[in-house]
Amino acid sequence: MEAQTALFAFLRSRNIDERNIVKLRDDKIDLSIIESMEDDVLAGYIPIYGDRIATRRFCSEHQRKERRMCGGSLCYKNSAEKWALIKPQRSKMRNLDRRPNIKNSI
């Protein structure tokens, strides 16, 4: 949702007609879809060629930033969610380290 809001803000900054932005939203067209759309289809939403090029570049850069932030692995919306998953696992690992090694104690 954040990416979609950023896209619509970008389109507004390029003075794209609000009706076209609403049409994009209603047709559920987001950053990833715009990158794979044929130019003549995208022209139905964004009529000016320069605006289409700028929009494609915006989508590409935005997705590249998201991938970089995720490090290519699972992406968590916030660090609290990430730590909520990691904390129990760390606890288990600590408990395993504290258990006596039976083979060495005999």
Backbone as a printed PyTorch tensor [residue, N CA C, xyz], in Angstrom:
tensor([[[  0.8210,  -1.1900,   0.0000],
         [  0.0000,   0.0000,   0.0000],
         [  0.8650,   1.2540,   0.0000]],

        [[  1.9660,   1.2020,   0.7390],
         [  2.8770,   2.3330,   0.7940],
         [  3.4310,   2.6600,  -0.5840]],

        [[  3.7990,   1.6270,  -1.3260],
         [  4.3560,   1.8090,  -2.6640],
         [  3.3160,   2.4180,  -3.5920]],

        [[  2.0810,   1.9720,  -3.4510],
         [  1.0140,   2.4960,  -4.2980],
         [  0.7800,   3.9700,  -3.9860]],

        [[  0.7970,   4.3450,  -2.7270],
         [  0.6390,   5.7400,  -2.3340],
         [  1.7730,   6.5870,  -2.9000]],

        [[  2.9930,   6.0530,  -2.8430],
         [  4.1440,   6.7640,  -3.3960],
         [  3.9940,   6.9380,  -4.9010]],

        [[  3.4980,   5.9100,  -5.5750],
         [  3.2810,   5.9950,  -7.0180],
         [  2.2740,   7.0880,  -7.3410]],

        [[  1.1600,   7.1080,  -6.6350],
         [  0.1320,   8.1070,  -6.9140],
         [  0.6310,   9.5190,  -6.6010]],

        [[  1.4180,   9.6630,  -5.5570],
         [  2.0010,  10.9740,  -5.2440],
         [  2.9480,  11.4060,  -6.3640]],

        [[  3.7300,  10.4570,  -6.8750],
         [  4.6330,  10.7610,  -7.9850],
         [  3.8360,  11.2040,  -9.2100]],

        [[  2.7710,  10.4820,  -9.5260],
         [  1.9540,  10.8420, -10.6870],
         [  1.3320,  12.2210, -10.5190]],

        [[  0.8990,  12.5300,  -9.3070],
         [  0.3440,  13.8680,  -9.0520],
         [  1.4150,  14.9380,  -9.2260]],

        [[  2.6450,  14.6380,  -8.8190],
         [  3.7350,  15.6140,  -8.9710],
         [  4.0450,  15.8710, -10.4460]],

        [[  3.6960,  14.9240, -11.3210],
         [  3.8840,  15.0800, -12.7700],
         [  2.6310,  15.6460, -13.4300]],

        [[  1.6600,  16.0350, -12.6180],
         [  0.3980,  16.6300, -13.0890],
         [ -0.4230,  15.6860, -13.9770]],

        [[ -0.4010,  14.4010, -13.6210],
         [ -1.2550,  13.4240, -14.3020],
         [ -2.6810,  13.6760, -13.8270]],

        [[ -3.6150,  13.6420, -14.7530],
         [ -5.0190,  13.8840, -14.4480],
         [ -5.4920,  12.9270, -13.3460]],

        [[ -6.1710,  13.4580, -12.3640],
         [ -6.6480,  12.6670, -11.2200],
         [ -7.5500,  11.5170, -11.6660]],

        [[ -8.3040,  11.7160, -12.7420],
         [ -9.1660,  10.6370, -13.2510],
         [ -8.3310,   9.4310, -13.6890]],

        [[ -7.1630,   9.7040, -14.2700],
         [ -6.2900,   8.6150, -14.7030],
         [ -5.6850,   7.8900, -13.5000]],

        [[ -5.3650,   8.6370, -12.4570],
         [ -4.8210,   8.0240, -11.2400],
         [ -5.8810,   7.1400, -10.5860]],

        [[ -7.1070,   7.6250, -10.5430],
         [ -8.2140,   6.8410,  -9.9870],
         [ -8.4320,   5.5810, -10.8270]],

        [[ -8.3150,   5.7130, -12.1440],
         [ -8.4820,   4.5610, -13.0330],
         [ -7.3940,   3.5130, -12.7620]],

        [[ -6.1510,   3.9680, -12.5540],
         [ -5.0640,   3.0470, -12.1920],
         [ -5.4030,   2.2990, -10.9070]],

        [[ -5.8700,   3.0550,  -9.9090],
         [ -6.2200,   2.4420,  -8.6170],
         [ -7.3710,   1.4520,  -8.7660]],

        [[ -8.3970,   1.8580,  -9.4910],
         [ -9.5670,   0.9860,  -9.6650],
         [ -9.2190,  -0.2920, -10.4260]],

        [[ -8.2800,  -0.1840, -11.3670],
         [ -7.8630,  -1.3540, -12.1450],
         [ -6.7590,  -2.1510, -11.4420]],

        [[ -6.4410,  -1.7310, -10.2190],
         [ -5.4450,  -2.4100,  -9.3800],
         [ -4.0850,  -2.5380, -10.0760]],

        [[ -3.6580,  -1.4350, -10.6670],
         [ -2.3600,  -1.4040, -11.3390],
         [ -1.3610,  -0.7870, -10.3810]],

        [[ -0.3230,  -1.5570, -10.0420],
         [  0.6760,  -1.0790,  -9.0980],
         [  2.0510,  -1.0310,  -9.7590]],

        [[  3.0710,  -0.7970,  -8.9390],
         [  4.4400,  -0.6410,  -9.4470],
         [  4.9040,  -1.8190, -10.2890]],

        [[  4.6870,  -3.0150,  -9.8140],
         [  5.1770,  -4.1890, -10.5250],
         [  4.4460,  -4.4060, -11.8460]],

        [[  3.1930,  -4.0450, -11.8930],
         [  2.4160,  -4.2280, -13.1140],
         [  2.8320,  -3.2010, -14.1620]],

        [[  3.0600,  -1.9760, -13.7480],
         [  3.4530,  -0.9310, -14.6960],
         [  4.7340,  -1.3150, -15.4300]],

        [[  5.6680,  -1.9250, -14.7220],
         [  6.9280,  -2.3240, -15.3570],
         [  6.7160,  -3.3300, -16.4820]],

        [[  5.6870,  -4.1500, -16.4010],
         [  5.4820,  -5.1790, -17.4150],
         [  4.4060,  -4.8150, -18.4390]],

        [[  3.8190,  -3.6360, -18.3290],
         [  2.7670,  -3.2220, -19.2630],
         [  3.3560,  -2.7850, -20.5980]],

        [[  2.6510,  -3.1010, -21.6720],
         [  3.0110,  -2.5980, -22.9960],
         [  2.8030,  -1.0860, -22.9980]],

        [[  3.6100,  -0.3670, -23.7850],
         [  3.5430,   1.0900, -23.7930],
         [  2.1830,   1.6030, -24.2680]],

        [[  1.6020,   0.9550, -25.2690],
         [  0.3060,   1.4360, -25.7660],
         [ -0.8060,   1.2470, -24.7370]],

        [[ -0.6900,   0.2250, -23.8920],
         [ -1.6800,   0.0080, -22.8250],
         [ -1.4890,   1.0590, -21.7310]],

        [[ -0.2290,   1.2870, -21.3360],
         [  0.0540,   2.3030, -20.3170],
         [ -0.3670,   3.6850, -20.7860]],

        [[ -0.3110,   3.9240, -22.0920],
         [ -0.7170,   5.2180, -22.6540],
         [ -2.1890,   5.5140, -22.3870]],

        [[ -2.9760,   4.4700, -22.1900],
         [ -4.3810,   4.6730, -21.8390],
         [ -4.5500,   5.2880, -20.4600]],

        [[ -3.5550,   5.1320, -19.6170],
         [ -3.5830,   5.6830, -18.2610],
         [ -2.7360,   6.9480, -18.1570]],

        [[ -1.5910,   6.9290, -18.8380],
         [ -0.6460,   8.0490, -18.7800],
         [ -0.3580,   8.4600, -20.2260]],

        [[ -1.1020,   9.4560, -20.7270],
         [ -1.0440,   9.7580, -22.1540],
         [  0.2720,  10.3700, -22.6720]],

        [[  0.9970,  11.0880, -21.8810],
         [  2.2020,  11.7660, -22.3580],
         [  3.4040,  10.8310, -22.2480]],

        [[  4.1240,  10.6860, -23.3430],
         [  5.2320,   9.7320, -23.4380],
         [  6.2940,   9.9620, -22.3570]],

        [[  6.6950,  11.1910, -22.1480],
         [  7.7070,  11.5020, -21.1290],
         [  7.2590,  11.1110, -19.7340]],

        [[  5.9740,  11.2730, -19.4640],
         [  5.4300,  10.8660, -18.1610],
         [  5.4740,   9.3470, -18.0030]],

        [[  5.2460,   8.6260, -19.0910],
         [  5.3100,   7.1560, -19.0250],
         [  6.7370,   6.7000, -18.7420]],

        [[  7.7000,   7.3190, -19.4150],
         [  9.1030,   6.9570, -19.1740],
         [  9.4840,   7.2520, -17.7330]],

        [[  9.1190,   8.4420, -17.2410],
         [  9.4290,   8.8190, -15.8570],
         [  8.7540,   7.8820, -14.8710]],

        [[  7.5370,   7.4640, -15.1710],
         [  6.7990,   6.5540, -14.2850],
         [  7.4590,   5.1780, -14.2450]],

        [[  7.8660,   4.6840, -15.3960],
         [  8.5670,   3.3960, -15.4300],
         [  9.8660,   3.4660, -14.6370]],

        [[ 10.5980,   4.5570, -14.7910],
         [ 11.8500,   4.7250, -14.0450],
         [ 11.5690,   4.7870, -12.5490]],

        [[ 10.5270,   5.5390, -12.1510],
         [ 10.1540,   5.6120, -10.7400],
         [  9.8350,   4.2230, -10.1840]],

        [[  9.0480,   3.4550, -10.9230],
         [  8.6680,   2.1090, -10.4770],
         [  9.8990,   1.2190, -10.3380]],

        [[ 10.7770,   1.2850, -11.3210],
         [ 11.9840,   0.4630, -11.3040],
         [ 12.8720,   0.8160, -10.1090]],

        [[ 13.0960,   2.1020,  -9.8830],
         [ 13.9400,   2.5390,  -8.7620],
         [ 13.3020,   2.1880,  -7.4250]],

        [[ 12.0040,   2.3580,  -7.3200],
         [ 11.3100,   2.0600,  -6.0620],
         [ 11.4150,   0.5810,  -5.7310]],

        [[ 11.2310,  -0.2700,  -6.7250],
         [ 11.3250,  -1.7170,  -6.4740],
         [ 12.7610,  -2.1230,  -6.1700]],

        [[ 13.7270,  -1.4880,  -6.8020],
         [ 15.1320,  -1.7840,  -6.5220],
         [ 15.4640,  -1.4310,  -5.0710]],

        [[ 14.9630,  -0.2950,  -4.5970],
         [ 15.1910,   0.1030,  -3.2040],
         [ 14.5650,  -0.9040,  -2.2480]],

        [[ 13.3580,  -1.3650,  -2.5610],
         [ 12.6930,  -2.3410,  -1.6930],
         [ 13.4840,  -3.6380,  -1.6240]],

        [[ 13.9880,  -4.0950,  -2.7660],
         [ 14.7800,  -5.3320,  -2.7770],
         [ 16.0640,  -5.1550,  -1.9870]],

        [[ 16.6900,  -3.9960,  -2.1040],
         [ 17.9300,  -3.7300,  -1.3760],
         [ 17.6670,  -3.7090,   0.1260]],

        [[ 16.5460,  -3.1290,   0.5500],
         [ 16.2100,  -3.0680,   1.9710],
         [ 15.9380,  -4.4600,   2.5280]],

        [[ 15.4180,  -5.3430,   1.7020],
         [ 15.0920,  -6.6890,   2.1560],
         [ 16.3070,  -7.6080,   2.1160]],

        [[ 17.3330,  -7.2210,   1.4200],
         [ 18.5240,  -8.0460,   1.3360],
         [ 18.2900,  -9.3560,   0.6000]],

        [[ 17.2860,  -9.3990,  -0.2500],
         [ 17.0310, -10.5960,  -1.0240],
         [ 16.3450, -11.7060,  -0.2430]],

        [[ 16.0640, -11.4870,   1.0320],
         [ 15.3920, -12.5180,   1.8260],
         [ 14.0060, -12.0230,   2.2020]],

        [[ 13.3980, -12.6800,   3.1630],
         [ 12.0870, -12.2430,   3.6040],
         [ 12.1420, -10.8020,   4.0740]],

        [[ 11.1490, -10.0640,   3.7190],
         [ 11.1130,  -8.6470,   4.0860],
         [ 10.0460,  -8.4390,   5.1600]],

        [[ 10.4350,  -7.8080,   6.2420],
         [  9.5070,  -7.5470,   7.3290],
         [  9.1500,  -6.0750,   7.3270]],

        [[  7.8800,  -5.7850,   7.5930],
         [  7.4130,  -4.4080,   7.5490],
         [  8.0560,  -3.5400,   8.6190]],

        [[  8.3810,  -4.1130,   9.7390],
         [  9.0470,  -3.3310,  10.7730],
         [  9.9530,  -4.2360,  11.5940]],

        [[ 10.8460,  -3.6250,  12.3060],
         [ 11.8120,  -4.4170,  13.0560],
         [ 11.1580,  -5.1630,  14.2220]],

        [[ 10.0550,  -4.6610,  14.7540],
         [  9.3710,  -5.3460,  15.8570],
         [  8.8710,  -6.7220,  15.3950]],

        [[  8.3530,  -6.7650,  14.1900],
         [  7.8770,  -8.0400,  13.6310],
         [  9.0480,  -9.0060,  13.4630]],

        [[ 10.1630,  -8.4850,  12.9800],
         [ 11.3520,  -9.3090,  12.7850],
         [ 11.8480,  -9.8690,  14.1170]],

        [[ 11.9690,  -9.0040,  15.1190],
         [ 12.4820,  -9.4520,  16.4160],
         [ 11.5240, -10.3840,  17.1280]],

        [[ 10.2300, -10.2210,  16.8840],
         [  9.2570, -11.1420,  17.4870],
         [  9.4730, -12.5590,  16.9760]],

        [[  9.9620, -12.6920,  15.7610],
         [ 10.2390, -14.0110,  15.2060],
         [ 11.6080, -14.5380,  15.6310]],

        [[ 12.5610, -13.6560,  15.7660],
         [ 13.9330, -14.0640,  16.0810],
         [ 14.1160, -14.4080,  17.5610]],

        [[ 13.4710, -13.6630,  18.4390],
         [ 13.6780, -13.8230,  19.8830],
         [ 13.4620, -15.2600,  20.3790]],

        [[ 12.3520, -15.9120,  20.0380],
         [ 12.1730, -17.2920,  20.5240],
         [ 13.2490, -18.2450,  19.9920]],

        [[ 13.6900, -18.0140,  18.7710],
         [ 14.7330, -18.8750,  18.1950],
         [ 16.0630, -18.6990,  18.9310]],

        [[ 16.3860, -17.4720,  19.2650],
         [ 17.6120, -17.2180,  20.0350],
         [ 17.5470, -17.8850,  21.3990]],

        [[ 16.3820, -17.8160,  21.9930],
         [ 16.1890, -18.4410,  23.3030],
         [ 16.4290, -19.9460,  23.2170]],

        [[ 15.9060, -20.5630,  22.2010],
         [ 16.1000, -22.0060,  22.0100],
         [ 17.5700, -22.3310,  21.8130]],

        [[ 18.2590, -21.5010,  21.0390],
         [ 19.6830, -21.7380,  20.7930],
         [ 20.4850, -21.6200,  22.0860]],

        [[ 20.1540, -20.6590,  22.9130],
         [ 20.8560, -20.4900,  24.1910],
         [ 20.6310, -21.7030,  25.0820]],

        [[ 19.4070, -22.1990,  25.1030],
         [ 19.0950, -23.3700,  25.9220],
         [ 19.8470, -24.5980,  25.4340]],

        [[ 20.0120, -24.7410,  24.1520],
         [ 20.7770, -25.8670,  23.6110],
         [ 22.2360, -25.7800,  24.0330]],

        [[ 22.7860, -24.5770,  24.0460],
         [ 24.1830, -24.3850,  24.4380],
         [ 24.4080, -24.7020,  25.9220]],

        [[ 23.3950, -24.5340,  26.7420],
         [ 23.5380, -24.7420,  28.1900],
         [ 23.3730, -26.2010,  28.6050]],

        [[ 22.8040, -27.0120,  27.7450],
         [ 22.6160, -28.4190,  28.0860],
         [ 23.9700, -29.1180,  28.1380]],

        [[ 24.1760, -29.9570,  29.1350],
         [ 25.4570, -30.6430,  29.2150],
         [ 25.6270, -31.6190,  28.0650]],

        [[ 26.8280, -31.7140,  27.6370],
         [ 27.1690, -32.6310,  26.5640],
         [ 27.3350, -34.0280,  27.1680]],

        [[ 26.4330, -34.9270,  26.9050],
         [ 26.4150, -36.2550,  27.5270],
         [ 27.6190, -37.0750,  27.1280]],

        [[ 28.0490, -37.0000,  25.8920],
         [ 29.1950, -37.8090,  25.4320],
         [ 30.4670, -37.4310,  26.1790]],

        [[ 30.6640, -36.1660,  26.4130],
         [ 31.8970, -35.7130,  27.0660],
         [ 31.8830, -35.9250,  28.5780]],

        [[ 30.7240, -36.0820,  29.1690],
         [ 30.6690, -36.2240,  30.6210],
         [ 30.8620, -37.6560,  31.0820]],

        [[ 30.8790, -38.6090,  30.2160],
         [ 31.0390, -40.0210,  30.5970],
         [ 32.4970, -40.3660,  30.6900]]])
